[in-house]
């Protein structure tokens, strides 16, 4: 059973019972999952193309290229220059990605010791960083331009 179906059929009724909710809309749920990847070598367009390809393979959705909002001379970044890409997943795609992340990717990560509860902010958002994209089953080592986090 996929995570989305399990959430709707098993977890929501248990949470409603435990927390005393009368309406199903009171139960907390995942609204969206945002996957972001920054590119260190902005001068090389092949690296950005590789990151876009990798993110589209991982998520099944075309990423949006993010551009610099302002110029930063220390990092040699000019305003409007591509600095990375991002994908926003909602609904069943978000739950499918989380299922893959929890069951396939994180157990494959080197020196993985669980997720820290300190990564939650005050609004219920969770931030997680990965060192390399090779832990995803869709990414082949021979096809990547550069190892990105």
Secondary structure, DSSP 8 states (H G I E B T S, - for coil): --HHHHIIIIIHHHHHHHHT-SSGGGS----EEEEEEE-S-TT-HHHHHHHHHHHHHHHSS--EEEE-SS-BGGGTB-TT-EEEEEEEEETHHHHHHHHHIIIIIHHHSTT-----GGGB-TTS-B----S-GGGSTT--GGG-SS---
